[in-house]
Amino acid sequence: MMRVTGDRNSQACALATAAYLDSIGHSSPRILMHAGLGGVE
């Protein structure tokens, strides 16, 4: 599971992780969890 906020850094990390998992033949489910930080950001 990967926590994402939806910004460019999270998107880039998610895409790079997916590419890596594809390259090693990972076939289990992949889960992205959105973490809305609201006013803290």
PQR file of N, CA, C, O and H, with PARSE charges and radii, in Angstrom:
ATOM      1  N   MET A   1       0.843  -1.162   0.000 -0.4000 1.5000
ATOM      2  CA  MET A   1       0.000   0.000   0.000 -0.0000 2.0000
ATOM      3  C   MET A   1       0.894   1.233   0.000  0.5500 1.7000
ATOM      4  O   MET A   1       1.919   1.278   0.680 -0.5500 1.4000
ATOM      5  N   MET A   2       0.490   2.217  -0.767 -0.4000 1.5000
ATOM      6  CA  MET A   2       1.237   3.463  -0.855 -0.0000 2.0000
ATOM      7  C   MET A   2       0.303   4.622  -0.536  0.5500 1.7000
ATOM      8  O   MET A   2      -0.805   4.697  -1.068 -0.5500 1.4000
ATOM      9  H   MET A   2      -0.343   2.180  -1.319  0.4000 1.0000
ATOM     10  N   ARG A   3       0.750   5.522   0.331 -0.4000 1.5000
ATOM     11  CA  ARG A   3      -0.044   6.703   0.668 -0.0000 2.0000
ATOM     12  C   ARG A   3       0.280   7.807  -0.321  0.5500 1.7000
ATOM     13  O   ARG A   3       1.449   8.116  -0.553 -0.5500 1.4000
ATOM     14  H   ARG A   3       1.650   5.460   0.763  0.4000 1.0000
ATOM     15  N   VAL A   4      -0.755   8.404  -0.906 -0.4000 1.5000
ATOM     16  CA  VAL A   4      -0.554   9.473  -1.876 -0.0000 2.0000
ATOM     17  C   VAL A   4      -1.405  10.680  -1.514  0.5500 1.7000
ATOM     18  O   VAL A   4      -2.453  10.549  -0.881 -0.5500 1.4000
ATOM     19  H   VAL A   4      -1.705   8.153  -0.717  0.4000 1.0000
ATOM     20  N   THR A   5      -0.944  11.852  -1.922 -0.4000 1.5000
ATOM     21  CA  THR A   5      -1.704  13.071  -1.687 -0.0000 2.0000
ATOM     22  C   THR A   5      -2.310  13.605  -2.970  0.5500 1.7000
ATOM     23  O   THR A   5      -3.179  14.475  -2.918 -0.5500 1.4000
ATOM     24  H   THR A   5      -0.092  11.958  -2.436  0.4000 1.0000
ATOM     25  N   GLY A   6      -1.877  13.108  -4.120 -0.4000 1.5000
ATOM     26  CA  GLY A   6      -2.407  13.564  -5.394 -0.0000 2.0000
ATOM     27  C   GLY A   6      -1.551  14.626  -6.058  0.5500 1.7000
ATOM     28  O   GLY A   6      -1.867  15.060  -7.166 -0.5500 1.4000
ATOM     29  H   GLY A   6      -1.171  12.401  -4.162  0.4000 1.0000
ATOM     30  N   ASP A   7      -0.482  15.055  -5.416 -0.4000 1.5000
ATOM     31  CA  ASP A   7       0.379  16.055  -6.043 -0.0000 2.0000
ATOM     32  C   ASP A   7       1.325  15.387  -7.036  0.5500 1.7000
ATOM     33  O   ASP A   7       1.321  14.165  -7.185 -0.5500 1.4000
ATOM     34  H   ASP A   7      -0.225  14.702  -4.517  0.4000 1.0000
ATOM     35  N   ARG A   8       2.123  16.188  -7.704 -0.4000 1.5000
ATOM     36  CA  ARG A   8       3.022  15.657  -8.738 -0.0000 2.0000
ATOM     37  C   ARG A   8       4.018  14.642  -8.184  0.5500 1.7000
ATOM     38  O   ARG A   8       4.325  13.650  -8.846 -0.5500 1.4000
ATOM     39  H   ARG A   8       2.126  17.180  -7.584  0.4000 1.0000
ATOM     40  N   ASN A   9       4.519  14.881  -6.985 -0.4000 1.5000
ATOM     41  CA  ASN A   9       5.498  13.949  -6.403 -0.0000 2.0000
ATOM     42  C   ASN A   9       4.865  12.592  -6.145  0.5500 1.7000
ATOM     43  O   ASN A   9       5.469  11.560  -6.439 -0.5500 1.4000
ATOM     44  H   ASN A   9       4.270  15.687  -6.447  0.4000 1.0000
ATOM     45  N   SER A  10       3.656  12.583  -5.600 -0.4000 1.5000
ATOM     46  CA  SER A  10       2.973  11.313  -5.345 -0.0000 2.0000
ATOM     47  C   SER A  10       2.681  10.577  -6.643  0.5500 1.7000
ATOM     48  O   SER A  10       2.835   9.358  -6.721 -0.5500 1.4000
ATOM     49  H   SER A  10       3.166  13.421  -5.361  0.4000 1.0000
ATOM     50  N   GLN A  11       2.260  11.316  -7.660 -0.4000 1.5000
ATOM     51  CA  GLN A  11       1.968  10.692  -8.953 -0.0000 2.0000
ATOM     52  C   GLN A  11       3.226  10.083  -9.561  0.5500 1.7000
ATOM     53  O   GLN A  11       3.194   8.961 -10.067 -0.5500 1.4000
ATOM     54  H   GLN A  11       2.135  12.307  -7.598  0.4000 1.0000
ATOM     55  N   ALA A  12       4.330  10.818  -9.512 -0.4000 1.5000
ATOM     56  CA  ALA A  12       5.592  10.311 -10.059 -0.0000 2.0000
ATOM     57  C   ALA A  12       6.051   9.071  -9.307  0.5500 1.7000
ATOM     58  O   ALA A  12       6.513   8.108  -9.918 -0.5500 1.4000
ATOM     59  H   ALA A  12       4.356  11.729  -9.101  0.4000 1.0000
ATOM     60  N   CYS A  13       5.926   9.090  -7.993 -0.4000 1.5000
ATOM     61  CA  CYS A  13       6.335   7.943  -7.184 -0.0000 2.0000
ATOM     62  C   CYS A  13       5.455   6.727  -7.484  0.5500 1.7000
ATOM     63  O   CYS A  13       5.955   5.607  -7.591 -0.5500 1.4000
ATOM     64  H   CYS A  13       5.550   9.872  -7.496  0.4000 1.0000
ATOM     65  N   ALA A  14       4.152   6.950  -7.617 -0.4000 1.5000
ATOM     66  CA  ALA A  14       3.236   5.844  -7.916 -0.0000 2.0000
ATOM     67  C   ALA A  14       3.548   5.233  -9.279  0.5500 1.7000
ATOM     68  O   ALA A  14       3.550   4.011  -9.421 -0.5500 1.4000
ATOM     69  H   ALA A  14       3.747   7.859  -7.530  0.4000 1.0000
ATOM     70  N   LEU A  15       3.810   6.066 -10.277 -0.4000 1.5000
ATOM     71  CA  LEU A  15       4.137   5.554 -11.608 -0.0000 2.0000
ATOM     72  C   LEU A  15       5.463   4.801 -11.611  0.5500 1.7000
ATOM     73  O   LEU A  15       5.580   3.753 -12.246 -0.5500 1.4000
ATOM     74  H   LEU A  15       3.808   7.060 -10.161  0.4000 1.0000
ATOM     75  N   ALA A  16       6.455   5.325 -10.910 -0.4000 1.5000
ATOM     76  CA  ALA A  16       7.747   4.645 -10.845 -0.0000 2.0000
ATOM     77  C   ALA A  16       7.628   3.318 -10.105  0.5500 1.7000
ATOM     78  O   ALA A  16       8.241   2.327 -10.502 -0.5500 1.4000
ATOM     79  H   ALA A  16       6.359   6.177 -10.395  0.4000 1.0000
ATOM     80  N   THR A  17       6.845   3.296  -9.039 -0.4000 1.5000
ATOM     81  CA  THR A  17       6.648   2.056  -8.289 -0.0000 2.0000
ATOM     82  C   THR A  17       5.929   1.021  -9.138  0.5500 1.7000
ATOM     83  O   THR A  17       6.302  -0.152  -9.138 -0.5500 1.4000
ATOM     84  H   THR A  17       6.347   4.101  -8.716  0.4000 1.0000
ATOM     85  N   ALA A  18       4.893   1.451  -9.868 -0.4000 1.5000
ATOM     86  CA  ALA A  18       4.160   0.528 -10.743 -0.0000 2.0000
ATOM     87  C   ALA A  18       5.077  -0.043 -11.819  0.5500 1.7000
ATOM     88  O   ALA A  18       5.022  -1.237 -12.112 -0.5500 1.4000
ATOM     89  H   ALA A  18       4.590   2.404  -9.868  0.4000 1.0000
ATOM     90  N   ALA A  19       5.912   0.796 -12.404 -0.4000 1.5000
ATOM     91  CA  ALA A  19       6.850   0.324 -13.428 -0.0000 2.0000
ATOM     92  C   ALA A  19       7.827  -0.693 -12.844  0.5500 1.7000
ATOM     93  O   ALA A  19       8.127  -1.707 -13.475 -0.5500 1.4000
ATOM     94  H   ALA A  19       5.956   1.767 -12.166  0.4000 1.0000
ATOM     95  N   TYR A  20       8.319  -0.419 -11.644 -0.4000 1.5000
ATOM     96  CA  TYR A  20       9.238  -1.363 -10.997 -0.0000 2.0000
ATOM     97  C   TYR A  20       8.538  -2.687 -10.713  0.5500 1.7000
ATOM     98  O   TYR A  20       9.084  -3.754 -10.996 -0.5500 1.4000
ATOM     99  H   TYR A  20       8.076   0.404 -11.132  0.4000 1.0000
ATOM    100  N   LEU A  21       7.332  -2.620 -10.155 -0.4000 1.5000
ATOM    101  CA  LEU A  21       6.604  -3.848  -9.843 -0.0000 2.0000
ATOM    102  C   LEU A  21       6.310  -4.647 -11.115  0.5500 1.7000
ATOM    103  O   LEU A  21       6.377  -5.877 -11.102 -0.5500 1.4000
ATOM    104  H   LEU A  21       6.889  -1.753  -9.926  0.4000 1.0000
ATOM    105  N   ASP A  22       5.982  -3.952 -12.217 -0.4000 1.5000
ATOM    106  CA  ASP A  22       5.791  -4.640 -13.499 -0.0000 2.0000
ATOM    107  C   ASP A  22       7.083  -5.343 -13.924  0.5500 1.7000
ATOM    108  O   ASP A  22       7.051  -6.474 -14.409 -0.5500 1.4000
ATOM    109  H   ASP A  22       5.928  -2.954 -12.227  0.4000 1.0000
ATOM    110  N   SER A  23       8.209  -4.668 -13.738 -0.4000 1.5000
ATOM    111  CA  SER A  23       9.481  -5.216 -14.210 -0.0000 2.0000
ATOM    112  C   SER A  23       9.911  -6.464 -13.446  0.5500 1.7000
ATOM    113  O   SER A  23      10.657  -7.284 -13.981 -0.5500 1.4000
ATOM    114  H   SER A  23       8.234  -3.750 -13.343  0.4000 1.0000
ATOM    115  N   ILE A  24       9.457  -6.621 -12.207 -0.4000 1.5000
ATOM    116  CA  ILE A  24       9.833  -7.811 -11.430 -0.0000 2.0000
ATOM    117  C   ILE A  24       8.724  -8.864 -11.435  0.5500 1.7000
ATOM    118  O   ILE A  24       8.830  -9.886 -10.756 -0.5500 1.4000
ATOM    119  H   ILE A  24       8.851  -5.955 -11.771  0.4000 1.0000
ATOM    120  N   GLY A  25       7.659  -8.611 -12.205 -0.4000 1.5000
ATOM    121  CA  GLY A  25       6.603  -9.606 -12.344 -0.0000 2.0000
ATOM    122  C   GLY A  25       5.616  -9.651 -11.190  0.5500 1.7000
ATOM    123  O   GLY A  25       4.944 -10.663 -10.994 -0.5500 1.4000
ATOM    124  H   GLY A  25       7.573  -7.781 -12.756  0.4000 1.0000
ATOM    125  N   HIS A  26       5.518  -8.590 -10.435 -0.4000 1.5000
ATOM    126  CA  HIS A  26       4.577  -8.525  -9.306 -0.0000 2.0000
ATOM    127  C   HIS A  26       3.153  -8.657  -9.821  0.5500 1.7000
ATOM    128  O   HIS A  26       2.759  -7.937 -10.739 -0.5500 1.4000
ATOM    129  H   HIS A  26       6.064  -7.768 -10.594  0.4000 1.0000
ATOM    130  N   SER A  27       2.377  -9.565  -9.245 -0.4000 1.5000
ATOM    131  CA  SER A  27       1.017  -9.781  -9.743 -0.0000 2.0000
ATOM    132  C   SER A  27      -0.055  -9.632  -8.667  0.5500 1.7000
ATOM    133  O   SER A  27      -1.238  -9.804  -8.960 -0.5500 1.4000
ATOM    134  H   SER A  27       2.697 -10.150  -8.499  0.4000 1.0000
ATOM    135  N   SER A  28       0.320  -9.323  -7.456 -0.4000 1.5000
ATOM    136  CA  SER A  28      -0.667  -9.114  -6.390 -0.0000 2.0000
ATOM    137  C   SER A  28      -1.340  -7.759  -6.559  0.5500 1.7000
ATOM    138  O   SER A  28      -0.857  -6.917  -7.316 -0.5500 1.4000
ATOM    139  H   SER A  28       1.281  -9.183  -7.219  0.4000 1.0000
ATOM    140  N   PRO A  29      -2.462  -7.541  -5.852 -0.5600 1.5000
ATOM    141  CA  PRO A  29      -3.137  -6.242  -5.957  0.2800 2.0000
ATOM    142  C   PRO A  29      -2.233  -5.093  -5.515  0.5500 1.7000
ATOM    143  O   PRO A  29      -1.368  -5.250  -4.653 -0.5500 1.4000
ATOM    144  N   ARG A  30      -2.457  -3.954  -6.122 -0.4000 1.5000
ATOM    145  CA  ARG A  30      -1.725  -2.737  -5.778 -0.0000 2.0000
ATOM    146  C   ARG A  30      -2.737  -1.720  -5.270  0.5500 1.7000
ATOM    147  O   ARG A  30      -3.766  -1.490  -5.905 -0.5500 1.4000
ATOM    148  H   ARG A  30      -3.160  -3.827  -6.822  0.4000 1.0000
ATOM    149  N   ILE A  31      -2.448  -1.124  -4.145 -0.4000 1.5000
ATOM    150  CA  ILE A  31      -3.403  -0.221  -3.508 -0.0000 2.0000
ATOM    151  C   ILE A  31      -2.746   1.133  -3.268  0.5500 1.7000
ATOM    152  O   ILE A  31      -1.662   1.217  -2.690 -0.5500 1.4000
ATOM    153  H   ILE A  31      -1.612  -1.311  -3.629  0.4000 1.0000
ATOM    154  N   LEU A  32      -3.408   2.179  -3.715 -0.4000 1.5000
ATOM    155  CA  LEU A  32      -2.998   3.544  -3.398 -0.0000 2.0000
ATOM    156  C   LEU A  32      -4.031   4.114  -2.436  0.5500 1.7000
ATOM    157  O   LEU A  32      -5.233   4.044  -2.694 -0.5500 1.4000
ATOM    158  H   LEU A  32      -4.288   2.112  -4.184  0.4000 1.0000
ATOM    159  N   MET A  33      -3.571   4.666  -1.353 -0.4000 1.5000
ATOM    160  CA  MET A  33      -4.482   5.243  -0.358 -0.0000 2.0000
ATOM    161  C   MET A  33      -4.296   6.757  -0.379  0.5500 1.7000
ATOM    162  O   MET A  33      -3.201   7.264  -0.137 -0.5500 1.4000
ATOM    163  H   MET A  33      -2.595   4.723  -1.144  0.4000 1.0000
ATOM    164  N   HIS A  34      -5.383   7.469  -0.671 -0.4000 1.5000
ATOM    165  CA  HIS A  34      -5.310   8.936  -0.703 -0.0000 2.0000
ATOM    166  C   HIS A  34      -5.333   9.469   0.728  0.5500 1.7000
ATOM    167  O   HIS A  34      -6.150   9.052   1.549 -0.5500 1.4000
ATOM    168  H   HIS A  34      -6.272   7.057  -0.868  0.4000 1.0000
ATOM    169  N   ALA A  35      -4.436  10.381   1.003 -0.4000 1.5000
ATOM    170  CA  ALA A  35      -4.359  10.988   2.334 -0.0000 2.0000
ATOM    171  C   ALA A  35      -4.599  12.486   2.192  0.5500 1.7000
ATOM    172  O   ALA A  35      -3.673  13.249   1.917 -0.5500 1.4000
ATOM    173  H   ALA A  35      -3.772  10.720   0.336  0.4000 1.0000
ATOM    174  N   GLY A  36      -5.831  12.895   2.380 -0.4000 1.5000
ATOM    175  CA  GLY A  36      -6.147  14.310   2.331 -0.0000 2.0000
ATOM    176  C   GLY A  36      -5.764  14.950   3.654  0.5500 1.7000
ATOM    177  O   GLY A  36      -6.289  14.576   4.703 -0.5500 1.4000
ATOM    178  H   GLY A  36      -6.583  12.276   2.603  0.4000 1.0000
ATOM    179  N   LEU A  37      -4.864  15.899   3.610 -0.4000 1.5000
ATOM    180  CA  LEU A  37      -4.363  16.503   4.830 -0.0000 2.0000
ATOM    181  C   LEU A  37      -5.108  17.786   5.215  0.5500 1.7000
ATOM    182  O   LEU A  37      -4.843  18.379   6.261 -0.5500 1.4000
ATOM    183  H   LEU A  37      -4.438  16.202   2.758  0.4000 1.0000
ATOM    184  N   GLY A  38      -6.029  18.198   4.365 -0.4000 1.5000
ATOM    185  CA  GLY A  38      -6.870  19.346   4.691 -0.0000 2.0000
ATOM    186  C   GLY A  38      -6.072  20.602   4.999  0.5500 1.7000
ATOM    187  O   GLY A  38      -5.170  20.970   4.246 -0.5500 1.4000
ATOM    188  H   GLY A  38      -6.244  17.716   3.515  0.4000 1.0000
ATOM    189  N   GLY A  39      -6.400  21.255   6.097 -0.4000 1.5000
ATOM    190  CA  GLY A  39      -5.776  22.512   6.477 -0.0000 2.0000
ATOM    191  C   GLY A  39      -4.345  22.398   6.951  0.5500 1.7000
ATOM    192  O   GLY A  39      -3.664  23.412   7.106 -0.5500 1.4000
ATOM    193  H   GLY A  39      -7.133  20.955   6.709  0.4000 1.0000
ATOM    194  N   VAL A  40      -3.874  21.184   7.185 -0.4000 1.5000
ATOM    195  CA  VAL A  40      -2.501  20.987   7.650 -0.0000 2.0000
ATOM    196  C   VAL A  40      -1.503  21.377   6.570  0.5500 1.7000
ATOM    197  O   VAL A  40      -0.405  21.846   6.866 -0.5500 1.4000
ATOM    198  H   VAL A  40      -4.427  20.361   7.059  0.4000 1.0000
ATOM    199  N   GLU A  41      -1.898  21.176   5.303 -0.4000 1.5000
ATOM    200  CA  GLU A  41      -0.988  21.476   4.202 -0.0000 2.0000
ATOM    201  C   GLU A  41      -0.790  22.935   4.124  0.5500 1.7000
ATOM    202  O   GLU A  41      -0.054  23.413   3.261 -0.5500 1.4000
ATOM    203  H   GLU A  41      -2.791  20.795   5.063  0.4000 1.0000
TER
END
